[in-house]
Amino acid sequence: MADRNALTPEHVQRSLVALSRAHELSVTDGHWGAAALAAYFLVEEVEPPSEVRAAIALQVEHLFEAFGELFRNNGSSPRVEDPARTIVDEIDQGDGGLHSLGHNVIFPTLAIQAMARFPDFATEEIVGGVVELVRQSNGSPAGGPFFGWEGAEVDQLDVESDRTFSSESDDRNLAIQALDLVTETPVYKGGHAGVVGHVLTHADALIELRNMGFGELAKRCTRGLRIHMKVVERRFDPGEHDLKPRTGSPDPPLSLRYWQSDLGSRSRWAYGHYFKYPLSFYRLARRAAVPELSDYEPRFRRLM
């Protein structure tokens, strides 16, 4: 049994295995491995209290149990010397637009970070699987549901990419824009919450890519993020779509009570976003140098 007081390298390896196998099922199934990787980085970067770390680790164990075969490590294959370049080259095969709500950059960014942390896990099997997942994501539609828009409108949106997305100050500006948009936008139950929430993970992935040395790719892919943000900015009448406001969690996402609740029964950890959204939220808050999280956190919790 894995140490339930902390997430371990074994958790990371099994998470990469799951992410690399997702393409055999669907792009959506990348969420499970990505969720467990997000949990690892949440614990490592945000450093919650020990009892919260233990509760997060236990939730990851439950996730592993729920998708046992996907997370099962069946051995190893030869290592890839430069996995980041291999994966980034595949991202760059896309058109820089919006695909799968940004998962063509969200999933591989987490994988690259995990393999940078643990180079021995960058095997041909894992890297090849992640590359195939990116290929499928690059070929997928924009996502949705985009209330207030016709499908063709989104596909034809003309937005300006961040041509100056090349410095720490640009990171901060983008982080602030993403946090402001997500926390100021009304959030409704169902798929709408996912469209809004993925602005956080999408922006986070591009900032992290830039800081790993892939600035040109990140700059090119901001076109997809700008489409994503423009779609979310448009207001619409929720009554026309029978949408109800989402209240979310009463507990902060770093509280023990939040992680001790039965998250797995709520749409299976909300497709893993109960792990992914907090990581991206706290990363962006750090990049934005938010002086008071209390200005954002209560409204962020509508997604949880």
N, C-alpha and C positions, 0 to 999 in steps of 0.2 A: 504493500500500500504506500502510495506517495505521501510524503510529509504534508500533513494538512495545515501546518502552521505557516507554510510559505510555498509559493510556486517555484518549481525546480526546473533545471534544464530538461528533465524528462518531459515535463508539461509542454515545454516549447517544442521539443522534437515531435511529440505526438500531434501538436497543433499544426505544425508544418506539414506533417503527413496528411492530416485531414484536409488542409487547404489544397495540397497538391493533388488529392484525389477528387476534389469537388467537380472538376470538369467532366468526370465520368457520369455524373448525375445531372447537374445544372449549374449555371453561374450562381444562382441563389444559394446553393449548398456550400458555397465558399464562406458563408456567414459563420459556420460553426467553428472552423479552424481559426478564422480571423477573430472571432469573439474570444477564444481562449488565449490567443496572442495578445489581444488588447488587455485582457485581465493581467497577464504577466507584466506588461509595460505600465499598467496603472499602479500595480503594487510597487514596481521598481522606481518609477519616476515621482509619483505623488506621495509615497511613503505614508500610507494610513496607519493608524495604531495597530498593534500586533493582533488584537482580537478581530479587527476588521480584515486584516490580511488573511487570517485563518478562515474567516467566513467566506471571503472571495475564493480562496483555494477550494473550499468545500463545494461551492457552486460550480467551479470548474470540474471537479470530480463528478458531480451530478451530470454535467454536460457530456463528459466522456462516457458515462454509463448510458445516457440517452441515445448516443450515436456511436456505439461501441465499435462496429466494424470500420467506420470511417477513421477513427482515431487509433486503430490498431497498428502498431509498428511491426512490419513483417521482415525486418532486416535492413541491410544497407547496400548501397551501390557506390561506385567511385565518386570521389569529390569533384566538384566544379571549382576551378581556381578563381574565377571572377563571376560569381552568380549575379551580382548586382547589374553588371554590364549586360549579361545575357538577358535578364528580365527587362531592364530598361529599354534595350533595343526592341523588344517586342512591344512594349507600351508605345514606343515611337513609331511603330508601324500603323497606329491608328491616326485618325484625322484631327485629333485634338479637341473634338467636340464632346457633347454629353452622351454618355453611353451607360446604361445600367445605373443611373444616378451616381455616376462617378466611381463605380466599383472597378473599372479598368485601371484606376490608379490607387484606390483605397486598399484593395486586397494585396497587390504586389508590394506596396510600400511597407506594409506590416511584415511581409515575408522577407524583404530585403533587410529590414532592421533586425529581424530575428537571426538571420544568417550572418549578419555583421557581428552580432553579439556572440553567436555560436557557430564559427566557420565549419566545424566538423559536420554540421547538419545540412550543409549545402551539397547534397548528393545529386547525382544525375537524375535520379527518380523524382526527387522533390523539386528541383529547379525546372525540370522538364514539365512536370505537372502544373507548376505555377505559370510557366510560359503558355501552356495550352489554355489555362483559365483566362489569362490576359487576352489571348487571341479570341476566345469566345466572347469575352466582355467587349472588346473593341468592335466586334461585329453585331452587338446587340443594340436594340432601340434605346431611346433616351431614358425610358423608365416611366414613372407616373405612379398614381393618377395625377394629372395636371388639371385641377379644377379651374375653370375660367378660361381655359385655352382649348383650341382645337388642335388635334395631333399634328397636323401639317404646319400649324403656326410655330410650334416648338422646333420642329425640324428645320424651319427656314429662318429662325431668329438670327439677326445680325448683331453681334456684340463685339466690342473691342477687347482684345486680350490685354493683359498687363504687360506692356512692353518694357516697363521699368521694374519688373518683378525680379530684383537681383540683389537686394540688400536686406539687412536686418530691419531697417525702418519699413520696407515694403512688407515684410513678414508681419510686423506690428499692425500696419494699416489693414491688411487683409484679415488678420485675426479679429480686429475690432469690427470690421464690416460684417464678418460672418456671425460673431456673437450678437451684434445689434440686430441683424436681420432675424435670426432664429428666436431671440427672446422678445422681439417686438411684434412678431407675426402671430395672429390667432392660430391655434393648433386644434384640429378636429380629430375625432376618433377615426381609426382605420388607416387607409393608405396615405392620407394627407399628412399625418404625423411623420411618416417615413420620408416623404419628399422634403419636408422642412428639416427634420433631424439630420439628414444626410448632407446638408450644407456644412455642418460641423466636421464630419468625417472627411468630406471632400476637400475642404479648405486645409484641414490638418495634414492630409496626405501630400498636397502640393507643397506646403511649407516644409514638411519633413524631407521631401525629395530634394528641394533646393538646398537644404542644409546638409544633405549627404553628398553634395557636389554635382547634382543633376539639374542645374539652374535653367539651362536652355529647354530641357524637356518640361520642367515645371512651368516655365513661362508659356510654352506652346499650349500646354494643357489647361491653362487658365481660361481659355475660350469656353471649354466645357463647364467650368465652374461658373463663369459669368452668365451663361445660358441658364444654368441651374438657379442661380440667385435671382435672375430676372423673372423666371417662372414663379418663384416663391413670392416675389414682391407684389405681384398682381393680386388685388383683393377681389372677392367674389361673394355672392349671396349663398351662405351655407344652406339656407332653407330650400333652395332649388335642388340641392343634392341630398337633402335629408341628413345633413351632418350635424353631429352634436359636439360641443366643446369637450376637449380632453383636459382633465384635471391633473392626471399624473400622480406621482408618488408624494405622500405627505412627508416623507423622510428624505433628508439629504443623501446624495449618492455615496458619501463616505461614512455614513452612519452604520453602526452595527445592526440596527433594526432593519435598515434597507436590505442588507445582505443576508439577514436571517429570515427574510420573508420568502414565500414560496414562488420565487421568480420563474422557475421552470414551468409552472402550470399556466403562466400568463403568456400564451402564444409561444411557448418554448423560448423563454428569455427574450421575448419580442424579436425573434430571429437573431439573437445574439447582441442586440443593440443595448441591452441593459449593461453590457460590458463595454461596448465600443463607444457609445455616446459619452460616458463619463471620461474616458481617456482623452478623447478629442476635445471635450469641453475644458478640461483642466490644462491641457497642452496649449490651447488657444488663449486661455486666460493668462497663462504664463507669458506667452509671446506678446500679448496685448498689454502686459504689465498692469493688469486690472488692480487698482488699489483696494477695492472692496468687492469681494465675490458676492456679497449680499445684494449687490445691485443687479446681478445676473442670475444667481443660483435658483431663487424661487420660481422664476419664469422658465428656466431650463428644465426644472423638474416636471413640467407638463409633458415632456417627452418620455419620462421614465415610468 
